[in-house]
């Protein structure tokens, strides 16, 4: 028997009241003020917009515009070349890397910021193959890659395999242990699946890779800033990630490369550049790699976007990643509960795991006409995205998304589909 209008109204009122109660008890609620977000006046009907696309592009932190203006007007406009020393431009890649480090469970001195995620995947994967080939008499000539990976990672893995003379083995993460062997050189995996939001077992899979004598390379694009990432504790060899999603660094903000401290003396980058040289201003024709994680640098740092990122990372001061994870799970649980209540049965199907241990910070719903449905949601102020052919994606950034946002998004989804 279908619900009456009165029963539906009562259920929505109850959900809205619960959302208000959860927001009132939210220890992270005050962080919302650190971001530039829509207000009720920005949308017809007097309701503020709901931004659930932080898994593609994070919201703008309030501190960034003023910092960028200072970098442009004073540091570049007035100090000019002196800013490489006086404003700390030269050391920014390692300094900002150290700021990211606690968000991914790494000690200082192991992360360098710069280049794109794609470039860093290439550097990490080729270097991993080279390092794996240094020990043992038998050849290490196989690269294992996540078959469900973001396309660019797959493209780069294929190119790296050709460049290093390796055979590429694409498999789903759950099947990785079964294909590892004495010929495995490196394994490239995603911590969270970009399409479904599935969280993979970083410590367990890393241990399996190491048991085979290979090196593990992890892509953290959809996990860093949304949930605890224990790079050091998990003995991860190399990792890469972007900064424009849950780290809110802005469109095209520079990515980062993690090189475990014990591997840094052996890290042999396929892209040696002048800023990673032991004597960058010596202008010697022979390349000699610098010491430490600086080996991950290539060319001149992209200062404008890098210092915007540094300002954006200030929102994390005093914030516990564990608290962020707890809120993320609560938000996604509540969203799925509201979707189940508001959306007519059979019109959407969650492809995101229900188990907390297997869930990132997004919910992916399979839905017919997903592109058209998302367009209608956006027109009504609920911002998510979709992936062809039939996936609606909703990203939950606990720093600025609240429970009332979640309830409204599910309610509007139900109205669009109903």
C-alpha positions as CSV (number, residue, x, y, z in Angstrom):
1,X,0.0,0.0,0.0
2,X,1.4,3.4,-1.0
3,X,1.8,6.2,1.5
4,X,-0.8,9.0,1.8
5,X,0.3,12.6,1.3
6,X,-0.1,13.2,5.0
7,X,2.2,10.2,5.8
8,X,4.8,11.4,3.3
9,X,4.7,14.9,4.8
10,X,5.1,13.6,8.3
11,X,8.1,11.5,7.3
12,X,9.8,14.5,5.6
13,X,9.1,16.6,8.6
14,X,10.7,14.0,10.9
15,X,13.8,13.7,8.6
16,X,14.1,17.5,8.6
17,X,13.9,17.7,12.3
18,X,16.4,14.9,12.7
19,X,18.8,16.8,10.3
20,X,18.5,19.9,12.5
21,X,19.2,17.9,15.6
22,X,22.3,16.3,14.0
23,X,23.6,19.6,12.8
24,X,23.2,21.1,16.3
25,X,25.3,18.4,17.7
26,X,28.0,18.5,15.0
27,X,31.4,19.4,16.4
28,X,32.6,20.3,12.9
29,X,29.7,22.6,12.0
30,X,31.6,25.8,12.7
31,X,34.1,24.9,9.9
32,X,31.5,25.8,7.3
33,X,32.2,29.5,8.0
34,X,35.7,29.0,6.6
35,X,34.3,28.5,3.1
36,X,32.6,30.6,0.5
37,X,29.2,28.9,0.0
38,X,25.8,29.7,-1.5
39,X,23.3,31.5,0.6
40,X,19.5,31.4,0.4
41,X,19.5,34.6,-1.7
42,X,21.5,32.8,-4.4
43,X,18.6,30.6,-5.4
44,X,15.0,30.9,-6.3
45,X,12.7,29.8,-3.6
46,X,14.9,31.1,-0.8
47,X,16.8,27.9,-0.1
48,X,20.6,27.8,-0.1
49,X,22.3,25.6,-2.6
50,X,23.6,22.2,-1.6
51,X,27.1,21.5,-2.9
52,X,27.8,17.8,-3.1
53,X,30.6,17.8,-5.7
54,X,33.6,18.3,-3.5
55,X,34.9,15.0,-4.8
56,X,35.5,16.8,-8.1
57,X,36.2,20.4,-7.0
58,X,36.3,21.5,-3.4
59,X,34.7,24.8,-2.3
60,X,36.7,28.0,-2.0
61,X,38.2,28.6,1.5
62,X,37.7,32.2,2.6
63,X,41.4,32.8,3.2
64,X,42.5,32.1,-0.4
65,X,41.4,35.3,-2.3
66,X,43.3,37.6,0.0
67,X,46.4,35.3,0.0
68,X,46.4,35.2,-3.8
69,X,46.1,39.0,-4.0
70,X,49.1,39.3,-1.7
71,X,51.1,36.9,-3.8
72,X,50.3,38.7,-7.0
73,X,50.5,42.3,-5.8
74,X,53.2,42.3,-3.2
75,X,55.3,39.1,-3.6
76,X,55.3,39.2,-7.4
77,X,54.5,42.9,-8.0
78,X,56.8,44.5,-5.5
79,X,59.4,41.9,-4.4
80,X,59.6,40.2,-7.8
81,X,62.6,37.9,-8.1
82,X,63.5,38.4,-4.4
83,X,60.4,36.4,-3.4
84,X,62.1,33.2,-4.3
85,X,64.1,33.7,-1.1
86,X,62.2,36.3,0.9
87,X,58.7,34.9,0.4
88,X,59.8,31.3,0.5
89,X,58.9,30.4,-3.0
90,X,61.8,28.1,-3.5
91,X,61.0,25.9,-0.5
92,X,57.2,25.9,-1.1
93,X,57.0,22.3,-2.6
94,X,58.4,20.7,0.5
95,X,56.9,23.1,3.0
96,X,53.4,22.5,1.7
97,X,54.1,18.8,1.4
98,X,54.8,18.8,5.2
99,X,51.4,20.5,5.6
100,X,49.6,17.7,3.7
101,X,51.6,15.0,5.5
102,X,49.5,14.7,8.7
103,X,46.4,14.4,6.6
104,X,47.7,11.3,5.0
105,X,49.5,9.7,7.9
106,X,53.0,10.7,6.9
107,X,55.9,12.1,8.9
108,X,57.5,15.3,7.6
109,X,60.1,15.2,4.8
110,X,58.3,12.6,2.6
111,X,55.9,14.7,0.4
112,X,56.7,17.1,-2.3
113,X,54.0,19.2,-4.0
114,X,54.1,20.0,-7.7
115,X,53.0,18.9,-11.2
116,X,49.7,17.1,-11.9
117,X,48.5,13.8,-10.5
118,X,49.1,12.2,-13.9
119,X,52.8,13.4,-14.0
120,X,53.3,12.1,-10.4
121,X,51.8,8.7,-11.2
122,X,54.3,8.4,-14.1
123,X,57.2,9.4,-11.9
124,X,56.2,7.0,-9.1
125,X,55.4,4.0,-11.3
126,X,58.5,4.1,-13.4
127,X,60.7,4.8,-10.3
128,X,59.0,1.8,-8.6
129,X,59.8,-0.5,-11.5
130,X,63.5,0.7,-11.5
131,X,63.8,0.2,-7.8
132,X,62.2,-3.2,-7.9
133,X,64.7,-4.3,-10.6
134,X,67.7,-3.4,-8.4
135,X,67.5,-6.4,-6.2
136,X,67.3,-10.1,-7.0
137,X,68.6,-12.2,-9.9
138,X,65.2,-12.9,-11.5
139,X,63.6,-10.2,-13.7
140,X,60.8,-8.0,-12.3
141,X,59.0,-7.2,-15.5
142,X,55.3,-7.0,-14.6
143,X,53.1,-4.1,-13.6
144,X,49.8,-4.7,-12.0
145,X,47.2,-2.0,-12.3
146,X,43.6,-1.5,-11.0
147,X,41.4,-2.5,-13.9
148,X,38.7,-0.1,-12.6
149,X,41.0,2.8,-12.2
150,X,40.5,6.4,-13.4
151,X,41.3,6.2,-17.1
152,X,44.4,8.4,-17.0
153,X,46.1,6.1,-14.4
154,X,45.5,3.2,-16.8
155,X,46.9,5.2,-19.8
156,X,50.0,6.1,-17.8
157,X,50.5,2.5,-16.6
158,X,50.3,1.2,-20.1
159,X,52.9,3.8,-21.3
160,X,55.1,3.1,-18.3
161,X,55.0,-0.6,-19.1
162,X,56.1,0.0,-22.7
163,X,58.8,2.3,-21.5
164,X,60.2,-0.2,-19.0
165,X,59.7,-3.3,-21.0
166,X,57.1,-4.7,-18.6
167,X,53.9,-6.6,-19.2
168,X,50.8,-4.8,-17.9
169,X,48.3,-6.9,-15.9
170,X,45.0,-5.1,-15.2
171,X,42.9,-6.7,-12.5
172,X,40.3,-5.6,-9.9
173,X,41.8,-4.7,-6.5
174,X,40.2,-7.7,-4.9
175,X,42.1,-10.0,-7.3
176,X,45.5,-8.4,-6.9
177,X,46.9,-11.0,-4.5
178,X,46.2,-13.8,-6.9
179,X,48.3,-12.3,-9.7
180,X,51.3,-11.3,-7.7
181,X,54.5,-13.3,-8.1
182,X,58.3,-13.2,-8.5
183,X,58.1,-11.1,-11.7
184,X,55.9,-8.4,-10.2
185,X,57.7,-5.1,-10.1
186,X,55.0,-2.6,-9.1
187,X,51.3,-2.4,-8.3
188,X,49.2,0.8,-9.0
189,X,46.0,1.0,-7.0
190,X,43.3,3.5,-6.1
191,X,42.5,4.0,-2.4
192,X,38.9,4.9,-3.3
193,X,37.1,4.0,-6.6
194,X,36.3,7.3,-8.3
195,X,33.0,5.9,-9.8
196,X,31.5,3.9,-7.0
197,X,33.1,5.3,-3.9
198,X,34.4,1.9,-2.8
199,X,37.3,2.1,-0.3
200,X,40.0,-0.5,-0.8
201,X,42.2,-2.2,1.8
202,X,45.4,-0.1,1.7
203,X,47.3,-1.9,4.5
204,X,46.2,-5.4,3.5
205,X,47.0,-5.0,-0.2
206,X,50.3,-3.2,0.5
207,X,51.3,-6.1,2.7
208,X,50.4,-8.6,-0.1
209,X,52.5,-6.6,-2.6
210,X,55.5,-6.5,-0.3
211,X,55.2,-10.3,0.4
212,X,55.7,-10.7,-3.4
213,X,58.8,-8.5,-3.3
214,X,57.2,-5.7,-5.3
215,X,56.5,-2.0,-4.6
216,X,53.0,-0.5,-4.0
217,X,51.9,2.9,-5.5
218,X,48.7,4.3,-4.3
219,X,46.4,7.0,-5.8
220,X,44.8,9.0,-3.0
221,X,42.8,11.4,-5.0
222,X,39.4,10.4,-3.5
223,X,40.6,9.7,0.0
224,X,43.0,12.4,1.2
225,X,41.0,14.9,3.3
226,X,38.0,12.7,3.6
227,X,39.2,9.8,5.7
228,X,42.3,8.6,7.6
229,X,45.1,7.5,5.3
230,X,48.0,5.8,7.1
231,X,50.9,5.9,4.6
232,X,53.7,5.4,7.2
233,X,51.8,2.9,9.3
234,X,50.8,1.0,6.2
235,X,54.4,0.9,4.9
236,X,53.3,2.4,1.6
237,X,56.2,2.8,-0.8
238,X,54.9,5.6,-3.1
239,X,51.7,7.6,-3.3
240,X,50.2,10.4,-5.3
241,X,47.2,12.6,-5.0
242,X,45.5,15.7,-6.2
243,X,44.7,18.7,-4.0
244,X,41.6,20.2,-5.6
245,X,39.0,17.8,-4.3
246,X,38.7,17.3,-0.5
247,X,41.8,19.4,0.1
248,X,40.1,22.4,-1.6
249,X,43.1,23.7,-3.4
250,X,41.3,25.1,-6.4
251,X,40.9,24.1,-10.0
252,X,44.2,22.6,-11.3
253,X,46.0,23.0,-8.0
254,X,49.3,21.1,-7.9
255,X,49.3,17.5,-6.9
256,X,51.8,15.8,-4.5
257,X,54.1,12.8,-4.4
258,X,54.9,10.7,-1.3
259,X,58.2,8.8,-1.3
260,X,58.8,6.7,1.8
261,X,61.9,7.9,3.6
262,X,63.8,4.6,3.3
263,X,63.3,4.6,-0.5
264,X,64.4,8.2,-1.1
265,X,68.1,7.5,-1.7
266,X,67.0,5.0,-4.4
267,X,64.3,7.0,-6.0
268,X,65.2,7.3,-9.6
269,X,62.8,9.7,-11.3
270,X,62.2,9.3,-15.0
271,X,61.7,13.1,-15.2
272,X,64.9,14.5,-13.7
273,X,64.7,18.3,-13.7
274,X,66.9,21.2,-12.7
275,X,65.0,21.8,-9.4
276,X,65.6,18.2,-8.2
277,X,69.4,18.5,-8.9
278,X,71.8,18.4,-6.0
279,X,73.1,21.8,-7.2
280,X,70.1,23.4,-9.0
281,X,72.0,26.6,-9.7
282,X,75.2,25.0,-10.6
283,X,73.9,24.5,-14.2
284,X,76.1,21.4,-14.6
285,X,75.4,19.3,-17.7
286,X,75.5,16.0,-15.7
287,X,72.5,15.2,-13.5
288,X,73.0,14.4,-9.9
289,X,69.8,13.9,-7.8
290,X,69.3,16.0,-4.7
291,X,68.9,14.5,-1.3
292,X,65.6,13.4,0.1
293,X,62.1,13.9,-1.3
294,X,63.4,16.8,-3.4
295,X,64.2,14.1,-5.9
296,X,60.5,14.2,-6.8
297,X,60.7,17.8,-8.1
298,X,61.1,18.5,-11.8
299,X,60.8,22.1,-13.0
300,X,60.0,25.5,-11.7
301,X,57.3,25.4,-9.1
302,X,53.8,26.7,-10.1
303,X,53.9,29.4,-7.4
304,X,50.5,31.1,-7.9
305,X,48.4,27.9,-7.5
306,X,50.8,26.4,-5.0
307,X,50.5,29.3,-2.6
308,X,46.7,29.3,-3.1
309,X,46.8,25.7,-2.0
310,X,48.9,26.6,1.1
311,X,46.2,29.1,2.1
312,X,43.5,26.6,1.5
313,X,45.2,24.0,3.8
314,X,44.9,26.4,6.7
315,X,41.2,25.3,7.1
316,X,42.6,22.1,8.6
317,X,44.2,23.8,11.6
318,X,42.8,22.1,14.7
319,X,40.7,19.6,12.7
320,X,40.9,15.9,13.4
321,X,40.8,13.6,10.4
322,X,39.1,10.9,12.6
323,X,36.3,13.4,13.3
324,X,36.0,14.1,9.6
325,X,35.7,10.4,8.9
326,X,33.1,9.9,11.6
327,X,31.0,12.8,10.1
328,X,31.5,11.5,6.6
329,X,30.1,8.1,7.5
330,X,27.2,9.7,9.3
331,X,26.4,12.0,6.4
332,X,26.5,9.2,3.8
333,X,24.4,6.9,6.1
334,X,21.8,9.7,6.5
335,X,21.7,10.4,2.8
336,X,21.1,6.8,1.9
337,X,18.4,6.6,4.6
338,X,16.7,9.7,3.2
339,X,17.0,8.5,-0.4
340,X,15.3,5.2,0.7
341,X,12.5,7.2,2.2
342,X,12.0,9.9,-0.5
343,X,12.8,8.2,-3.8
344,X,10.1,5.8,-5.3
345,X,11.3,2.2,-5.0
346,X,13.2,0.8,-7.9
347,X,14.3,4.1,-9.5
348,X,17.8,4.3,-8.0
349,X,20.3,1.7,-6.8
350,X,23.3,2.4,-4.6
351,X,26.5,1.0,-6.0
352,X,28.5,2.4,-3.0
353,X,29.2,-0.3,-0.4
354,X,27.0,-0.2,2.7
355,X,29.8,-1.4,5.0
356,X,31.7,1.5,6.5
357,X,35.0,-0.2,6.1
358,X,34.4,-0.3,2.3
359,X,33.0,3.2,1.8
360,X,34.8,6.4,0.9
361,X,33.1,9.8,1.2
362,X,30.7,9.7,-1.8
363,X,27.5,7.9,-2.7
364,X,27.0,6.7,-6.2
365,X,23.5,5.9,-7.4
366,X,22.7,4.0,-10.5
367,X,19.8,5.7,-12.2
368,X,18.2,5.8,-15.7
369,X,18.8,9.1,-17.6
370,X,21.4,10.0,-15.0
371,X,22.7,13.0,-17.0
372,X,19.2,14.5,-17.3
373,X,18.4,13.8,-13.7
374,X,21.6,15.6,-12.6
375,X,20.8,18.5,-14.8
376,X,17.5,18.9,-13.1
377,X,19.0,18.6,-9.7
378,X,21.5,21.3,-10.5
379,X,18.8,23.6,-11.8
380,X,17.2,23.2,-8.3
381,X,20.4,24.0,-6.5
382,X,21.6,20.5,-5.6
383,X,25.1,20.2,-7.2
384,X,26.5,16.7,-7.8
385,X,27.8,15.1,-11.0
386,X,27.3,12.0,-13.0
387,X,29.5,9.4,-14.8
388,X,28.3,7.8,-18.0
389,X,26.2,5.9,-18.6
390,X,24.1,5.8,-15.5
391,X,25.8,6.9,-12.3
392,X,24.8,9.9,-10.1
393,X,27.7,10.9,-7.8
394,X,27.3,12.8,-4.6
395,X,30.4,13.8,-2.7
396,X,30.3,14.6,1.0
397,X,32.9,17.0,2.3
398,X,32.4,17.0,6.1
399,X,34.2,20.4,6.5
400,X,31.3,22.3,5.0
401,X,28.4,19.8,4.3
402,X,25.7,19.5,6.9
403,X,22.9,17.1,7.6
404,X,20.2,19.6,6.5
405,X,22.1,19.7,3.1
406,X,21.9,16.0,2.9
407,X,18.1,15.8,3.7
408,X,17.4,18.5,1.1
409,X,19.4,16.8,-1.6
410,X,17.6,13.5,-1.1
411,X,14.2,15.3,-1.0
412,X,14.9,17.1,-4.2
413,X,16.1,13.9,-5.8
414,X,12.8,12.2,-4.8
415,X,10.8,15.1,-6.3
416,X,12.7,15.0,-9.6
417,X,12.3,11.3,-9.9
418,X,8.8,11.1,-8.5
